């Protein structure tokens, strides 16, 4: 049985929390780069092993392949900004990337 386009409620719930919670989203997109296993390991370092609704990331009901594929697609859309010249700093090269803190 599907739920809102996802395999089931548990998978949907995890996907929605990752997509709508700033910290979880940053862990997934910036730190884990869409890698589901790395996401779980990083989240665990912050003591996060489940959604606020109680769905465990390791739950057998959570379709990890579906989540991995969904976030891998998002990662392809994320384009790193390139280096550019900065005349103010006498031609030194600065990396124009976003700086986020988790």
N, C-alpha and C positions, 0 to 999 in steps of 0.2 A: 504494500500500500504506500503510495507516495504522499508527500505533504508539502504543499506550496512549491512544487517543482523539485523537491529534494527526495531522497530515498524514503525518509521517515521523519517523525517529529524530532528525534534526538539529533540527527544530522542537521536538520534545519535550525534547531536551537543553537548548536555550536557555531554554525555558519553565521547566524544573525548576531551572536555575541561578538564574534571576531570582527564582523563588518561594522558593528555599531559601538563597540567599546574602544576608546582611543588607545588604551594601553595594549589590549589584545591585538588590535589592528596594527599597531606599530611593531609589536613583536613579530607578527606574521609577515608583514611586508618589508620592513626595514632590516630586521635582525635575521629572521629565518629565511628571508627571500622566497617565501612560498613553500618551503620544505616543511611538511607536516611533522615529521619526527623531530626536527630541530625546534620547531615551534613548541611542541610538548616539553622538550628538555628545558628550553628557555623559560617557559611559563612556570615550570616546576621550581626553577630557581627563585621565583617570586612567590612561591607557595600556592600557585594557581594550578589546580588539577581538574577543575570542573567549572562549568558555567554557574552563574549565580542562581540559575534554576535547578541546579543539582545534577546536570548531565556530566558524567565523568568523561574526560577526553579519551580514556582507554576503554570506554564501554563498548561491548561487542555490537551494540545497536548502532553506534556511530559509524557511518560509511567513510572510513578514512581515505579511501581512494577517491571518492567524490570530492571531499574537501581538498585533498592534495591537488587534484586536477583543476578545481575552481580557482585556487589561489595561484597555481602555476600560470594559468591564463592571465590573471591580473599582473603577475610579475613580468610577463612579456610586454605588457603595456607600459610598464614603468621604465622610463628612459633616463639614464644617468646624464647629467649635464656635463658638457665638455669643459676642458681647461681653456682659459682665455688670458690675454695680455692685460695687464693693469698698469697704465702709464703713471699713475700716482705713486706706485711703488717701484719706480725706475725699471719697468719691464719685467719684474719678477712675476712668475706665473702663480696664479691663485687657482685653487680648485673650487669651482662654483657648484658645490653640492649643498644639499639641504642638511642642516644639522639638527637632529632630533635627539632628545634625551628620553630615556625610558626609566 
